[in-house]
Amino acid sequence: MIKSDLRIIFRKLKRHLSFTFINVIGLSISMSVIFLISIYLYSELSFDDFHEKSDRIERLTMHIQKPGYDMHWARVNFDLVNQLEDEFSEIEHLIRFQDYYPRNFIVGENSFQLENAYSVDKDVFEVFDFELLEGDSKYALEKPNSIVLTESTAMKFFGSTDVIGKEVELIQPDGVTKVRYLVTALMKDLPENTHLPVNLLTSINGEDQRTGWAYVYLLLNDKGDAKSLESKFGPFISEFGGEDMKGVHFKLQNLGSIHLNSDLAREIIPNGNTTYIYLFALVGMVILILSVVNFINLNAAKSIRAIKEVGVRKVLGSTTSDLKKYYFLESFLVVLVAAIISIGVTFITLPYFKQLTVLEINIYPFVGLFFILVILISFAGGYFPSFFLSKQKIADSFRNKIAGIEVHSRFSPRNILIAGQVVLCIITISVALITSSQFSFIVNKNLGIDKDQVLAITNIPGSVKWKMNRYRNSLNSISGVKGVTTAMEVPSREIRDSGPVYAEGKIAEDNKDVSMDMQVVDKTFIEVMGLSLISGRNFSKFKSNDISEEIDKDIYGHLQNSPREYIINETAMKTVGWDSPEEAIGKMFSWSIGGIQLQKGPIIGVVKDYHQETLKNGVDPVVFINEPVWVNNILVKIEGKNVDNTLNQIITAWEDNYPGLPITYSFLDDLYDKLYRSEKNQLTLIYIFSSLAILIAFVGMFGVISYSMKSREKELAVRKIHGATLKSLGVLMTKDFLLITVPILPFAFWATYKMMEKWLSNYVYKIDIEVWHFLVAPAIILLVISINISLQLLKASSKNPALILKSE
C-alpha cells in the first residue's frame, strides 16, 4: 500500500511541478534561516556558560554619580578593592585582570603587540575554567614573572605550541625597560562566545603592581548573595575611600548576564543587545509561521484542484484513515526533501554567517530542532487535505464541491491566514525601514570632527614621548602629510580620565561633586581635527612634546606645578552654569584626579561639541589641556592621493626613530566604523532574513489567492456571463482583500511602533518615526496582491464559463 502511495505521490509531485518547486524551495530557505537564527540565539544566550561557576561569579563595577557627571565603569580602581576579600566573608576569591598598556612583547628578534593580555591573581584558574593543555593550574602563576600563553598566541610568538620553559620579554610602559617572563603553561584558546577574551596571562609581581585599574571578578561562596553583598559596599567605600569617594557606588554583574545586559564605559569588548535577540527571535518566528502558512495555502490550493481524486479513491475502497495517511505521507516527503536541502544550504552559508556574527558556531544542539520542524510542518501541511477533503462525500467530490468550508465568511480560515500574513509583512517591512533609517542617520551624522584621512598611531610607549618632536618633524617633512597632532585619547574611544573641577564664581575649590572628562591635546589638535572654536583662542604656547629626564623623574611634581590654560566644550560650559562662551572666557579654572591637582589657569577657549565616541551616548563635559606627559597617541592627517606611499613613509620614519618598537595604527574613520560594526552586521542579517520572510509571505499570498480564485471560479464565471469585465472583477477581488486587511492595519502599526520605540531608546541621537515608515509596507503589499489577482484573473478568463458550470 505504501509503495503504491509513494509511486502515486511522486507522479503527482512531478505533474504539479511548479507547486512542488515553490514548496520545496520556500521550505528549505525557511528552515535554513531558522537553523541559522537558532545558532545565533544559542551562541548569544550561552556567553560565558563554559565557566562551571558562572552562576557564582560576579563582576565588580564602579558607578560614579555626581552633579553634571554620571558614569558607570566596567573597571575598578585597585586601591578600592585590595581589602574587599578580607572584609566580606561571602567572597571566596577575588581575581583582578589588569590590562597591559601598551602591550608590546619581544620573542627573540621579533616584536609583537597583543590585545587581551592581562596580569592576574594566581588563583584565576580556581575561578575561571581556562583549560590548560600543559602545565599545572595550581602553580602556573604562583611565581613572579610567570606567563601563560594560549595556543594561538604560542603559534604567533614561537610558531609552535611546545613553549613550556621558553622566555618572553614584556616591554614596560616607558618603552625601554624589558622584563623577562618564563612560560609556565599552555592554555586552550577560549570559545568566541565570551565577554572576556584572553590571549595571555601573567602573574602579578608584588604589591607595587597592585595599582591602577583592573577588571575585578568575585567568586561568591555557596551562601553568598550578590544583592545582599552589594548593599554592604556603601559603608565600605565610605570607610576606606573617604570624602573623595562621595558619589561612588560598587555594583555587581553576574558573569552570565554581562554580554547582553551591560554597556558600561571601558567594556572589554562591545557587548550584545537584548533588543537584537528579540528582533532575531521575532524574525525567526515570522519565518516559521509564514513557511507553515505558505505550505498550508499551497497544499490547500493544489488539493482543491484535485478534489476528484478523493472521490476516485473512495470509490476504489480507500477509507478516511487511508486518505489521512496518504496526505500526511505526501506532506512529509515534501518537507523531508526541503529539510535535507536546508541542511546543505546551512552548511554552505555558515562560513559567511560566522563572518558577520563572529560567534561560536555549533550546529549539533539543533539536530533535535531538525526533526521537530519536519514533523511540525508535515502535520500542518497535511492537515487541510487529511481532515477536510477526506470527509468529502463521493458525489460532492465528483462535482468539485467542498463541503464544510465557508470560504466567503469574514472569519474563514482563508481570511484569517491572509490577515496574519499581512500583519507579519507590515511589521517586517516597517522594522527594516526604521532600522535602516536610524543606521543611515548615525553613519551620516556630522560628528563635529574631521575623521577622514586621519591615521591614528596608538598606544605609544614612553620612549616615543621622549623623542616626539623629532618624529613629528620627520612626519611633517613627508609630502603627503597635511598635519600632525597628539592626544591622550584617540577620537572614537572613551576618555579614560575624569575628575572634579574648580570654576571661578561657580564651583568651589573643594568641590567633589562636579566632574568632567579630560582630554590632553597639543596646539594643533583643533586645526588638524577640524574642531570649531566658537569663542576665544587656541593654546598660546607650543609645548615641547619631548619629555626630559628631569620631568620623567618627577612627573607628579611637573603635573601639579606647570602653568595651565584650559579649553572646554559647550557641554562643560553649560554644566558649570555659564550662559554663553563669552562669559566663560577668562574665568579661572582647574581640574584634578587621583591626588593630582592641576594649577589654576584661565579658560582661553570654548569649542563646539563633537562626538568623541558612539552616538548611543551623549556628549560629556570635556576639559582640554596641553600636557605631553599624558599623550598616548599620534594623529596624522594625510592627503587623499598616494595613501599607500605616504603610509610606508610614516612607518619608515617610525622605524628610524624607534628601532625595535612595533607600530600600531588605524585610520580614524575605520575606528569610528568599528563602533557600529557589530550592530551593522546584525542589522545586515536582519535585513537578509526579513527579505526572505517577505518573499515567503508573498509566495504564501500567491497560494491564498490561488485558493480563493479556485473556490470562487463558478461565481466569477457567472459574473462573466452577465457581462463583468476583467477590470470590474479585479476591483471586486481587490476590494475583498482590502476588507480583510484594512481592519488589522492599526494593530500592525501599533506593534511596530512599540517595538521600534524600545529599540530607538538605546540611542541618544535618533530619528523620529514618521508616517511614511508605516505606509510603504501596505503599499507594497497592495501592489503585490493586485498583481497576483490580475495574473490569476487573466488565467481564469481564458477558460470557457460553460465548461466551469457544466455540472450545475
Beta strands, then each sheet from edge to edge (+ up, - down):
strand 1: 57-66
strand 2: 69-73
strand 3: 76-77
strand 4: 91-99
strand 5: 104-107
strand 6: 110-113
strand 7: 117-120
strand 8: 132-134
strand 9: 146-150
strand 10: 167-171
strand 11: 178-187
strand 12: 200-203
strand 13: 213-220
strand 14: 248-254
strand 15: 454-457
strand 16: 481-487
strand 17: 498-503
strand 18: 515-520
strand 19: 533-536
strand 20: 566-569
strand 21: 588-593
strand 22: 596-597
strand 23: 601-607
strand 24: 622-625
strand 25: 633-638
strand 26: 665-667
sheet 1: 2+ 1- 13+ 3-
sheet 2: 2+ 1- 14+
sheet 3: 2+ 1- 13+ 4- 7+ 12+ 9- 11- 8+
sheet 4: 2+ 1- 13+ 4- 7+ 12+ 9- 11- 10+ 5- 6+
sheet 5: 16+ 25- 15+ 26-
sheet 6: 19+ 23- 20- 24+ 18+ 17- 21+ 22-
end
